[in-house]
Amino acid sequence: MSKNVRVRFAPSPTGPLHIGGVRTALFNYLFAKKYGGDFVLRIEDTDQNRYVEGAEDYIVAALNWCGIPFDEGPGTNETFGPYRQSERKHLYKQYADQLISEGKAYYAFDTPEQLDAHRKDHEAKGKTFIYNWHNREKGRLVNSLVLSGEDTKTKLDAGEPYVVRFKSPQDETLHLKDIIRGDISIDTNVLDDKVLFKSDGMPTYHLANIVDDHLMEITHVIRGEEWLPSLALHQLLYDAFGWETPQFAHLPLILKPTGKGKLSKRDGDKLGFPVFPMAWTDPKTNETSRGYKEDGYFPEAVVNFLAFLGWNPGTEQEIFSVEELVNAFDLERVNKAGARFDPDKTQWFNHHYMQQQLDLDLAEQFKSSRAELTDIDVNYIALVVGLVKERATFIHEFWNLSHFFFVAPETYDDKASKKALKEGTIELMQKVIDIVSVTREFTVQNLQSKLKGWITENNIGFGKVMMPLRLALVGALQGPDVFEIMFLIGKNETVRRIDALVKTM
């Protein structure tokens, strides 16, 4: 690409960042990095009524946790700053004024009550009210297109509330291009005259968005499908200002697990999975929503499964590092159709990344999560983790898989006991105690050799020995290799546990 690629992620700080937003940020990041470009974070906080304290910090923390940090943004490389729209509001009026002076926009003084009356009147006639070419100059609406210049000035000088509306063209066909969706044609007669600026000095999203993208030299606008209906207006605004239009790409929706409808927080609450990257506590209600981080997901897993929500590499490969995603990513391989969210697949990714973690790193996290492990050497915990992590998807599952390495069983599973404890079990276990007690080199290989040798030489069924032995060590017929358990808990503890089982019979 001839121009330096510049993309932006522009969330509103109205609450926690939905994973759909994270997916948008990720695709922007991957595209920028693929072409050696810049990934910009812009906070679109023009709607101060919906502003939520702490939301901006949450957005930044979430991007950093996912490993997709921005190159420019609030407090970072502010070459084109400021990056909060509320701090840029002094910029927008001049552009609204420019459009008015060139006859491409106009003042509208209609009150909310008047507009509501027009809507109800149209509804009563089975029509839909649209403020545009077919009625803006008919006299029933109050705007600078029908008022004299003197009357318009009088209203402005008197401080009457107004909005600035864009003057949509009549009888034109607009030809739009989208990298993902191809060519799009729009009849301008169906467009309404959108509000661009309000008398309170704040722009609407449409004007601020276009002005900021232009001033920040954004080359590609990669955003969610919900903004597709705004594409026509945004193209018209670029044309009106005579600015070069960035290339657009509208990402598909992330759908519910059923494949019908957009994924929402309620779906996550109902089906038991998070829809936010990190936990979020609402400052107004104090209600806490779950996050992937706190639920035990690795950021690499979250990034990997989000990449596959709407994008396909064209190969069978499913596991990608961020670097591999950067190399493979292509907007033209993003699907138009919505991407169904699959909670089981997200866990599949996490299980894979669990296996890639260092046992010591997992052990440190495991230790910090359980009070029972406070005084236990983390290196011992790491050995245990190495034996059980293959059966785990999350760190919080380690305790159920490994508690017997740290705490001797106090009870024995009833079903397992009936299966493992038979006539003659006491004598067999006492013989196992004898063999274990005299084993000098207490290694996995040595224990296995001596016990299996004894079983084979005496023609004893393996289950008659190994099932009660496992029951003694674990309290149930589960867990990793018996000899690994014996080796890790040590000779004395092994003998003590077998003896404890025998005494219950």
PETASUL-V220453 format. One record per residue. N is the residue number from 1. RES is the residue in three letters. PSI is psi in whole degrees, -180 to 180 (999 if undefined). D_CENTER is the distance of its C-alpha to the mean C-alpha in Angstrom with 1 decimal. Layout:
BEGIN
n=N res=RES psi=PSI d_center=D_CENTER
n=N res=RES psi=PSI d_center=D_CENTER
END
This chain:
BEGIN
n=1 res=MET psi=135 d_center=29.3
n=2 res=SER psi=-42 d_center=32.0
n=3 res=LYS psi=150 d_center=30.1
n=4 res=ASN psi=123 d_center=27.6
n=5 res=VAL psi=128 d_center=24.2
n=6 res=ARG psi=121 d_center=22.3
n=7 res=VAL psi=163 d_center=19.0
n=8 res=ARG psi=149 d_center=17.1
n=9 res=PHE psi=124 d_center=13.9
n=10 res=ALA psi=72 d_center=15.3
n=11 res=PRO psi=161 d_center=13.3
n=12 res=SER psi=134 d_center=15.6
n=13 res=PRO psi=62 d_center=15.7
n=14 res=THR psi=9 d_center=16.2
n=15 res=GLY psi=-166 d_center=13.8
n=16 res=PRO psi=158 d_center=10.3
n=17 res=LEU psi=114 d_center=7.5
n=18 res=HIS psi=153 d_center=5.9
n=19 res=ILE psi=-21 d_center=2.8
n=20 res=GLY psi=-39 d_center=6.2
n=21 res=GLY psi=-40 d_center=6.9
n=22 res=VAL psi=-40 d_center=4.6
n=23 res=ARG psi=-42 d_center=6.2
n=24 res=THR psi=-45 d_center=9.3
n=25 res=ALA psi=-43 d_center=9.4
n=26 res=LEU psi=-47 d_center=9.2
n=27 res=PHE psi=-37 d_center=11.9
n=28 res=ASN psi=-45 d_center=13.9
n=29 res=TYR psi=-47 d_center=13.9
n=30 res=LEU psi=-42 d_center=15.0
n=31 res=PHE psi=-46 d_center=17.6
n=32 res=ALA psi=-47 d_center=18.9
n=33 res=LYS psi=-33 d_center=19.4
n=34 res=LYS psi=-35 d_center=21.0
n=35 res=TYR psi=17 d_center=23.6
n=36 res=GLY psi=30 d_center=24.0
n=37 res=GLY psi=-164 d_center=22.8
n=38 res=ASP psi=138 d_center=21.1
n=39 res=PHE psi=115 d_center=17.5
n=40 res=VAL psi=137 d_center=18.1
n=41 res=LEU psi=124 d_center=16.2
n=42 res=ARG psi=131 d_center=18.1
n=43 res=ILE psi=113 d_center=17.8
n=44 res=GLU psi=86 d_center=19.2
n=45 res=ASP psi=36 d_center=20.9
n=46 res=THR psi=-26 d_center=24.0
n=47 res=ASP psi=85 d_center=23.6
n=48 res=GLN psi=-21 d_center=24.7
n=49 res=ASN psi=-27 d_center=25.2
n=50 res=ARG psi=2 d_center=21.5
n=51 res=TYR psi=135 d_center=20.7
n=52 res=VAL psi=126 d_center=19.2
n=53 res=GLU psi=132 d_center=20.3
n=54 res=GLY psi=-11 d_center=17.8
n=55 res=ALA psi=-39 d_center=14.9
n=56 res=GLU psi=-44 d_center=15.6
n=57 res=ASP psi=-38 d_center=15.7
n=58 res=TYR psi=-44 d_center=12.4
n=59 res=ILE psi=-47 d_center=10.8
n=60 res=VAL psi=-45 d_center=12.9
n=61 res=ALA psi=-39 d_center=12.3
n=62 res=ALA psi=-44 d_center=8.4
n=63 res=LEU psi=-42 d_center=9.2
n=64 res=ASN psi=-41 d_center=12.1
n=65 res=TRP psi=-38 d_center=10.6
n=66 res=CYS psi=-12 d_center=8.4
n=67 res=GLY psi=28 d_center=11.8
n=68 res=ILE psi=64 d_center=11.5
n=69 res=PRO psi=153 d_center=14.0
n=70 res=PHE psi=152 d_center=15.8
n=71 res=ASP psi=-33 d_center=19.5
n=72 res=GLU psi=147 d_center=20.7
n=73 res=GLY psi=-171 d_center=19.8
n=74 res=PRO psi=118 d_center=21.1
n=75 res=GLY psi=1 d_center=23.2
n=76 res=THR psi=118 d_center=22.5
n=77 res=ASN psi=60 d_center=25.0
n=78 res=GLU psi=56 d_center=25.9
n=79 res=THR psi=-39 d_center=28.0
n=80 res=PHE psi=22 d_center=27.2
n=81 res=GLY psi=177 d_center=26.5
n=82 res=PRO psi=162 d_center=26.2
n=83 res=TYR psi=6 d_center=22.5
n=84 res=ARG psi=128 d_center=22.3
n=85 res=GLN psi=-30 d_center=23.9
n=86 res=SER psi=-23 d_center=25.8
n=87 res=GLU psi=0 d_center=27.6
n=88 res=ARG psi=6 d_center=28.4
n=89 res=LYS psi=-20 d_center=30.1
n=90 res=HIS psi=-16 d_center=33.5
n=91 res=LEU psi=-29 d_center=32.6
n=92 res=TYR psi=-31 d_center=32.1
n=93 res=LYS psi=-37 d_center=35.4
n=94 res=GLN psi=-32 d_center=37.4
n=95 res=TYR psi=-36 d_center=35.4
n=96 res=ALA psi=-43 d_center=35.9
n=97 res=ASP psi=-38 d_center=39.6
n=98 res=GLN psi=-45 d_center=39.8
n=99 res=LEU psi=-38 d_center=38.7
n=100 res=ILE psi=-46 d_center=41.2
n=101 res=SER psi=-27 d_center=44.0
n=102 res=GLU psi=6 d_center=43.5
n=103 res=GLY psi=20 d_center=43.6
n=104 res=LYS psi=-2 d_center=40.0
n=105 res=ALA psi=169 d_center=38.9
n=106 res=TYR psi=159 d_center=40.8
n=107 res=TYR psi=138 d_center=41.1
n=108 res=ALA psi=127 d_center=40.6
n=109 res=PHE psi=8 d_center=42.1
n=110 res=ASP psi=134 d_center=41.5
n=111 res=THR psi=160 d_center=40.7
n=112 res=PRO psi=-36 d_center=37.9
n=113 res=GLU psi=-40 d_center=40.8
n=114 res=GLN psi=-43 d_center=42.4
n=115 res=LEU psi=-38 d_center=39.3
n=116 res=ASP psi=-37 d_center=38.8
n=117 res=ALA psi=-39 d_center=42.4
n=118 res=HIS psi=-41 d_center=42.0
n=119 res=ARG psi=-46 d_center=39.0
n=120 res=LYS psi=-37 d_center=41.0
n=121 res=ASP psi=-42 d_center=44.0
n=122 res=HIS psi=-42 d_center=42.2
n=123 res=GLU psi=-40 d_center=40.6
n=124 res=ALA psi=-26 d_center=44.2
n=125 res=LYS psi=7 d_center=45.2
n=126 res=GLY psi=25 d_center=42.4
n=127 res=LYS psi=170 d_center=40.8
n=128 res=THR psi=130 d_center=37.6
n=129 res=PHE psi=124 d_center=38.1
n=130 res=ILE psi=126 d_center=36.8
n=131 res=TYR psi=100 d_center=37.8
n=132 res=ASN psi=-154 d_center=38.9
n=133 res=TRP psi=-30 d_center=41.9
n=134 res=HIS psi=-12 d_center=43.7
n=135 res=ASN psi=-7 d_center=44.2
n=136 res=ARG psi=-21 d_center=43.4
n=137 res=GLU psi=20 d_center=47.0
n=138 res=LYS psi=-7 d_center=48.8
n=139 res=GLY psi=-19 d_center=49.7
n=140 res=ARG psi=-22 d_center=47.9
n=141 res=LEU psi=150 d_center=44.9
n=142 res=VAL psi=98 d_center=45.4
n=143 res=ASN psi=172 d_center=44.3
n=144 res=SER psi=-7 d_center=45.8
n=145 res=LEU psi=-26 d_center=46.5
n=146 res=VAL psi=-24 d_center=49.2
n=147 res=LEU psi=155 d_center=50.2
n=148 res=SER psi=162 d_center=52.7
n=149 res=GLY psi=-37 d_center=51.6
n=150 res=GLU psi=-43 d_center=53.7
n=151 res=ASP psi=-40 d_center=52.1
n=152 res=THR psi=-46 d_center=48.6
n=153 res=LYS psi=-40 d_center=49.5
n=154 res=THR psi=-44 d_center=51.1
n=155 res=LYS psi=-41 d_center=48.0
n=156 res=LEU psi=-45 d_center=45.9
n=157 res=ASP psi=-32 d_center=48.5
n=158 res=ALA psi=-5 d_center=48.7
n=159 res=GLY psi=23 d_center=44.9
n=160 res=GLU psi=139 d_center=44.2
n=161 res=PRO psi=140 d_center=40.5
n=162 res=TYR psi=168 d_center=39.3
n=163 res=VAL psi=157 d_center=36.4
n=164 res=VAL psi=122 d_center=36.5
n=165 res=ARG psi=144 d_center=35.8
n=166 res=PHE psi=139 d_center=35.3
n=167 res=LYS psi=94 d_center=38.3
n=168 res=SER psi=141 d_center=36.9
n=169 res=PRO psi=158 d_center=39.4
n=170 res=GLN psi=144 d_center=41.5
n=171 res=ASP psi=43 d_center=42.4
n=172 res=GLU psi=155 d_center=40.2
n=173 res=THR psi=122 d_center=37.8
n=174 res=LEU psi=126 d_center=34.7
n=175 res=HIS psi=115 d_center=33.6
n=176 res=LEU psi=155 d_center=29.9
n=177 res=LYS psi=138 d_center=28.0
n=178 res=ASP psi=131 d_center=24.4
n=179 res=ILE psi=-36 d_center=23.3
n=180 res=ILE psi=-39 d_center=21.4
n=181 res=ARG psi=-4 d_center=23.7
n=182 res=GLY psi=-149 d_center=27.0
n=183 res=ASP psi=137 d_center=29.8
n=184 res=ILE psi=135 d_center=29.6
n=185 res=SER psi=135 d_center=32.8
n=186 res=ILE psi=131 d_center=32.9
n=187 res=ASP psi=116 d_center=36.2
n=188 res=THR psi=-16 d_center=36.2
n=189 res=ASN psi=-19 d_center=38.4
n=190 res=VAL psi=-4 d_center=35.5
n=191 res=LEU psi=143 d_center=33.6
n=192 res=ASP psi=163 d_center=34.0
n=193 res=ASP psi=92 d_center=34.9
n=194 res=LYS psi=147 d_center=31.6
n=195 res=VAL psi=131 d_center=31.9
n=196 res=LEU psi=-28 d_center=31.2
n=197 res=PHE psi=147 d_center=32.6
n=198 res=LYS psi=159 d_center=33.8
n=199 res=SER psi=-11 d_center=36.8
n=200 res=ASP psi=3 d_center=34.8
n=201 res=GLY psi=4 d_center=34.1
n=202 res=MET psi=137 d_center=30.4
n=203 res=PRO psi=162 d_center=29.2
n=204 res=THR psi=171 d_center=27.0
n=205 res=TYR psi=-42 d_center=23.7
n=206 res=HIS psi=-49 d_center=25.6
n=207 res=LEU psi=-48 d_center=28.2
n=208 res=ALA psi=-40 d_center=26.1
n=209 res=ASN psi=-49 d_center=23.5
n=210 res=ILE psi=-46 d_center=26.3
n=211 res=VAL psi=-46 d_center=28.3
n=212 res=ASP psi=-43 d_center=25.5
n=213 res=ASP psi=-38 d_center=24.4
n=214 res=HIS psi=-49 d_center=28.1
n=215 res=LEU psi=-29 d_center=28.9
n=216 res=MET psi=4 d_center=26.0
n=217 res=GLU psi=40 d_center=27.1
n=218 res=ILE psi=129 d_center=23.8
n=219 res=THR psi=-28 d_center=24.7
n=220 res=HIS psi=128 d_center=21.7
n=221 res=VAL psi=107 d_center=19.6
n=222 res=ILE psi=111 d_center=16.5
n=223 res=ARG psi=175 d_center=14.8
n=224 res=GLY psi=158 d_center=13.8
n=225 res=GLU psi=-26 d_center=16.6
n=226 res=GLU psi=-17 d_center=17.3
n=227 res=TRP psi=-1 d_center=19.1
n=228 res=LEU psi=-40 d_center=21.4
n=229 res=PRO psi=-19 d_center=24.2
n=230 res=SER psi=-7 d_center=24.4
n=231 res=LEU psi=-41 d_center=25.0
n=232 res=ALA psi=-48 d_center=28.8
n=233 res=LEU psi=-43 d_center=29.2
n=234 res=HIS psi=-39 d_center=27.4
n=235 res=GLN psi=-43 d_center=29.6
n=236 res=LEU psi=-36 d_center=32.6
n=237 res=LEU psi=-42 d_center=31.8
n=238 res=TYR psi=-43 d_center=31.6
n=239 res=ASP psi=-41 d_center=34.9
n=240 res=ALA psi=-38 d_center=36.4
n=241 res=PHE psi=-13 d_center=35.8
n=242 res=GLY psi=28 d_center=36.9
n=243 res=TRP psi=155 d_center=33.8
n=244 res=GLU psi=132 d_center=32.3
n=245 res=THR psi=133 d_center=29.3
n=246 res=PRO psi=166 d_center=26.1
n=247 res=GLN psi=141 d_center=24.8
n=248 res=PHE psi=147 d_center=22.2
n=249 res=ALA psi=118 d_center=19.5
n=250 res=HIS psi=117 d_center=17.7
n=251 res=LEU psi=149 d_center=14.7
n=252 res=PRO psi=158 d_center=14.9
n=253 res=LEU psi=154 d_center=13.3
n=254 res=ILE psi=120 d_center=10.8
n=255 res=LEU psi=161 d_center=13.4
n=256 res=LYS psi=160 d_center=14.2
n=257 res=PRO psi=-25 d_center=15.2
n=258 res=THR psi=-15 d_center=18.7
n=259 res=GLY psi=1 d_center=18.0
n=260 res=LYS psi=118 d_center=19.3
n=261 res=GLY psi=158 d_center=17.7
n=262 res=LYS psi=138 d_center=14.3
n=263 res=LEU psi=133 d_center=11.6
n=264 res=SER psi=171 d_center=12.0
n=265 res=LYS psi=-37 d_center=11.8
n=266 res=ARG psi=-35 d_center=15.3
n=267 res=ASP psi=-42 d_center=14.3
n=268 res=GLY psi=-44 d_center=12.2
n=269 res=ASP psi=-40 d_center=15.2
n=270 res=LYS psi=-41 d_center=17.6
n=271 res=LEU psi=-3 d_center=16.5
n=272 res=GLY psi=38 d_center=15.3
n=273 res=PHE psi=153 d_center=11.6
n=274 res=PRO psi=158 d_center=8.8
n=275 res=VAL psi=7 d_center=6.5
n=276 res=PHE psi=148 d_center=5.5
n=277 res=PRO psi=-35 d_center=4.6
n=278 res=MET psi=158 d_center=8.4
n=279 res=ALA psi=147 d_center=11.3
n=280 res=TRP psi=129 d_center=12.7
n=281 res=THR psi=118 d_center=16.5
n=282 res=ASP psi=122 d_center=17.8
n=283 res=PRO psi=-19 d_center=20.8
n=284 res=LYS psi=-43 d_center=22.9
n=285 res=THR psi=-13 d_center=22.6
n=286 res=ASN psi=12 d_center=21.6
n=287 res=GLU psi=134 d_center=19.3
n=288 res=THR psi=130 d_center=16.5
n=289 res=SER psi=143 d_center=13.2
n=290 res=ARG psi=155 d_center=11.6
n=291 res=GLY psi=156 d_center=8.7
n=292 res=TYR psi=-37 d_center=7.7
n=293 res=LYS psi=-52 d_center=9.9
n=294 res=GLU psi=-24 d_center=12.7
n=295 res=ASP psi=-2 d_center=12.7
n=296 res=GLY psi=14 d_center=13.6
n=297 res=TYR psi=146 d_center=11.0
n=298 res=PHE psi=141 d_center=11.7
n=299 res=PRO psi=-33 d_center=9.5
n=300 res=GLU psi=-36 d_center=11.4
n=301 res=ALA psi=-41 d_center=10.5
n=302 res=VAL psi=-46 d_center=6.7
n=303 res=VAL psi=-41 d_center=7.7
n=304 res=ASN psi=-46 d_center=10.5
n=305 res=PHE psi=-30 d_center=9.2
n=306 res=LEU psi=-35 d_center=6.9
n=307 res=ALA psi=-31 d_center=10.2
n=308 res=PHE psi=1 d_center=12.1
n=309 res=LEU psi=82 d_center=10.7
n=310 res=GLY psi=-10 d_center=13.6
n=311 res=TRP psi=146 d_center=15.0
n=312 res=ASN psi=127 d_center=17.9
n=313 res=PRO psi=-12 d_center=19.7
n=314 res=GLY psi=9 d_center=22.9
n=315 res=THR psi=-179 d_center=23.7
n=316 res=GLU psi=-9 d_center=23.3
n=317 res=GLN psi=134 d_center=21.2
n=318 res=GLU psi=-27 d_center=17.8
n=319 res=ILE psi=119 d_center=17.2
n=320 res=PHE psi=133 d_center=16.5
n=321 res=SER psi=169 d_center=16.3
n=322 res=VAL psi=-40 d_center=14.8
n=323 res=GLU psi=-41 d_center=18.5
n=324 res=GLU psi=-37 d_center=19.1
n=325 res=LEU psi=-42 d_center=16.2
n=326 res=VAL psi=-46 d_center=17.8
n=327 res=ASN psi=-35 d_center=21.1
n=328 res=ALA psi=-21 d_center=20.2
n=329 res=PHE psi=139 d_center=18.0
n=330 res=ASP psi=123 d_center=20.0
n=331 res=LEU psi=-28 d_center=19.1
n=332 res=GLU psi=-9 d_center=22.0
n=333 res=ARG psi=12 d_center=20.4
n=334 res=VAL psi=134 d_center=17.5
n=335 res=ASN psi=154 d_center=18.5
n=336 res=LYS psi=-38 d_center=19.8
n=337 res=ALA psi=155 d_center=19.2
n=338 res=GLY psi=151 d_center=16.1
n=339 res=ALA psi=121 d_center=13.8
n=340 res=ARG psi=129 d_center=14.1
n=341 res=PHE psi=129 d_center=11.3
n=342 res=ASP psi=101 d_center=13.1
n=343 res=PRO psi=-36 d_center=12.4
n=344 res=ASP psi=-36 d_center=15.4
n=345 res=LYS psi=-35 d_center=14.1
n=346 res=THR psi=-38 d_center=11.0
n=347 res=GLN psi=-35 d_center=13.8
n=348 res=TRP psi=-44 d_center=16.0
n=349 res=PHE psi=-43 d_center=13.8
n=350 res=ASN psi=-38 d_center=13.7
n=351 res=HIS psi=-43 d_center=17.4
n=352 res=HIS psi=-48 d_center=18.1
n=353 res=TYR psi=-25 d_center=16.6
n=354 res=MET psi=-43 d_center=18.5
n=355 res=GLN psi=-22 d_center=21.6
n=356 res=GLN psi=-12 d_center=21.1
n=357 res=GLN psi=150 d_center=21.0
n=358 res=LEU psi=137 d_center=24.4
n=359 res=ASP psi=-37 d_center=26.1
n=360 res=LEU psi=-39 d_center=27.1
n=361 res=ASP psi=-43 d_center=23.6
n=362 res=LEU psi=-39 d_center=22.6
n=363 res=ALA psi=-39 d_center=25.9
n=364 res=GLU psi=-40 d_center=25.4
n=365 res=GLN psi=-41 d_center=22.1
n=366 res=PHE psi=-46 d_center=23.9
n=367 res=LYS psi=-42 d_center=27.0
n=368 res=SER psi=-15 d_center=25.2
n=369 res=SER psi=-10 d_center=23.8
n=370 res=ARG psi=123 d_center=27.3
n=371 res=ALA psi=-29 d_center=30.4
n=372 res=GLU psi=-17 d_center=32.5
n=373 res=LEU psi=3 d_center=31.6
n=374 res=THR psi=-44 d_center=32.5
n=375 res=ASP psi=11 d_center=35.9
n=376 res=ILE psi=136 d_center=35.1
n=377 res=ASP psi=128 d_center=35.0
n=378 res=VAL psi=-26 d_center=31.6
n=379 res=ASN psi=-35 d_center=33.2
n=380 res=TYR psi=-43 d_center=34.5
n=381 res=ILE psi=-38 d_center=31.0
n=382 res=ALA psi=-38 d_center=29.7
n=383 res=LEU psi=-40 d_center=32.4
n=384 res=VAL psi=-46 d_center=31.4
n=385 res=VAL psi=-42 d_center=27.7
n=386 res=GLY psi=-28 d_center=28.9
n=387 res=LEU psi=-25 d_center=30.7
n=388 res=VAL psi=-15 d_center=28.0
n=389 res=LYS psi=-24 d_center=24.6
n=390 res=GLU psi=-25 d_center=25.1
n=391 res=ARG psi=5 d_center=25.1
n=392 res=ALA psi=152 d_center=22.0
n=393 res=THR psi=-29 d_center=18.3
n=394 res=PHE psi=154 d_center=17.5
n=395 res=ILE psi=-35 d_center=19.7
n=396 res=HIS psi=-10 d_center=20.6
n=397 res=GLU psi=-11 d_center=22.4
n=398 res=PHE psi=-40 d_center=24.8
n=399 res=TRP psi=-47 d_center=27.2
n=400 res=ASN psi=-28 d_center=28.1
n=401 res=LEU psi=-15 d_center=28.5
n=402 res=SER psi=5 d_center=30.6
n=403 res=HIS psi=-31 d_center=32.2
n=404 res=PHE psi=-13 d_center=35.7
n=405 res=PHE psi=-18 d_center=35.5
n=406 res=PHE psi=-29 d_center=35.7
n=407 res=VAL psi=128 d_center=37.5
n=408 res=ALA psi=145 d_center=40.4
n=409 res=PRO psi=139 d_center=40.3
n=410 res=GLU psi=-20 d_center=42.3
n=411 res=THR psi=168 d_center=42.3
n=412 res=TYR psi=135 d_center=42.3
n=413 res=ASP psi=128 d_center=40.5
n=414 res=ASP psi=-48 d_center=43.3
n=415 res=LYS psi=-42 d_center=42.5
n=416 res=ALA psi=-38 d_center=42.2
n=417 res=SER psi=-44 d_center=45.4
n=418 res=LYS psi=-33 d_center=47.4
n=419 res=LYS psi=-35 d_center=46.3
n=420 res=ALA psi=-31 d_center=46.9
n=421 res=LEU psi=113 d_center=49.9
n=422 res=LYS psi=179 d_center=53.2
n=423 res=GLU psi=130 d_center=56.9
n=424 res=GLY psi=-7 d_center=57.4
n=425 res=THR psi=-38 d_center=53.9
n=426 res=ILE psi=-46 d_center=55.4
n=427 res=GLU psi=-41 d_center=57.8
n=428 res=LEU psi=-42 d_center=55.1
n=429 res=MET psi=-35 d_center=52.8
n=430 res=GLN psi=-34 d_center=55.8
n=431 res=LYS psi=-38 d_center=56.5
n=432 res=VAL psi=-41 d_center=52.8
n=433 res=ILE psi=-42 d_center=53.3
n=434 res=ASP psi=-46 d_center=56.4
n=435 res=ILE psi=-45 d_center=54.8
n=436 res=VAL psi=-41 d_center=51.8
n=437 res=SER psi=-33 d_center=54.1
n=438 res=VAL psi=2 d_center=56.2
n=439 res=THR psi=114 d_center=53.5
n=440 res=ARG psi=-53 d_center=53.7
n=441 res=GLU psi=96 d_center=51.0
n=442 res=PHE psi=74 d_center=48.1
n=443 res=THR psi=163 d_center=45.7
n=444 res=VAL psi=-48 d_center=43.6
n=445 res=GLN psi=-42 d_center=45.9
n=446 res=ASN psi=-43 d_center=49.1
n=447 res=LEU psi=-45 d_center=48.0
n=448 res=GLN psi=-44 d_center=47.1
n=449 res=SER psi=-48 d_center=50.3
n=450 res=LYS psi=-46 d_center=52.6
n=451 res=LEU psi=-44 d_center=51.1
n=452 res=LYS psi=-34 d_center=50.7
n=453 res=GLY psi=-46 d_center=54.2
n=454 res=TRP psi=-44 d_center=55.7
n=455 res=ILE psi=-45 d_center=54.1
n=456 res=THR psi=-45 d_center=55.3
n=457 res=GLU psi=-33 d_center=58.8
n=458 res=ASN psi=8 d_center=59.4
n=459 res=ASN psi=46 d_center=58.0
n=460 res=ILE psi=140 d_center=55.6
n=461 res=GLY psi=133 d_center=52.6
n=462 res=PHE psi=-39 d_center=49.4
n=463 res=GLY psi=-31 d_center=47.7
n=464 res=LYS psi=-26 d_center=50.6
n=465 res=VAL psi=-48 d_center=49.7
n=466 res=MET psi=-34 d_center=46.0
n=467 res=MET psi=-51 d_center=44.8
n=468 res=PRO psi=-31 d_center=46.6
n=469 res=LEU psi=-46 d_center=45.8
n=470 res=ARG psi=-41 d_center=42.0
n=471 res=LEU psi=-41 d_center=42.6
n=472 res=ALA psi=-41 d_center=44.4
n=473 res=LEU psi=-37 d_center=41.7
n=474 res=VAL psi=-33 d_center=38.5
n=475 res=GLY psi=-3 d_center=39.9
n=476 res=ALA psi=170 d_center=38.5
n=477 res=LEU psi=67 d_center=38.6
n=478 res=GLN psi=174 d_center=35.3
n=479 res=GLY psi=173 d_center=33.9
n=480 res=PRO psi=-170 d_center=34.3
n=481 res=ASP psi=131 d_center=37.6
n=482 res=VAL psi=-41 d_center=40.4
n=483 res=PHE psi=-30 d_center=42.0
n=484 res=GLU psi=-40 d_center=38.9
n=485 res=ILE psi=-47 d_center=38.7
n=486 res=MET psi=-45 d_center=42.4
n=487 res=PHE psi=-44 d_center=42.1
n=488 res=LEU psi=-39 d_center=39.3
n=489 res=ILE psi=-16 d_center=40.8
n=490 res=GLY psi=164 d_center=44.2
n=491 res=LYS psi=-52 d_center=47.7
n=492 res=ASN psi=-43 d_center=48.7
n=493 res=GLU psi=-35 d_center=45.6
n=494 res=THR psi=-49 d_center=45.9
n=495 res=VAL psi=-44 d_center=49.6
n=496 res=ARG psi=-42 d_center=48.8
n=497 res=ARG psi=-39 d_center=46.2
n=498 res=ILE psi=-43 d_center=48.5
n=499 res=ASP psi=-39 d_center=51.4
n=500 res=ALA psi=-39 d_center=49.4
n=501 res=LEU psi=-45 d_center=48.7
n=502 res=VAL psi=-39 d_center=52.4
n=503 res=LYS psi=-16 d_center=53.5
n=504 res=THR psi=-10 d_center=51.6
n=505 res=MET psi=999 d_center=53.5
END
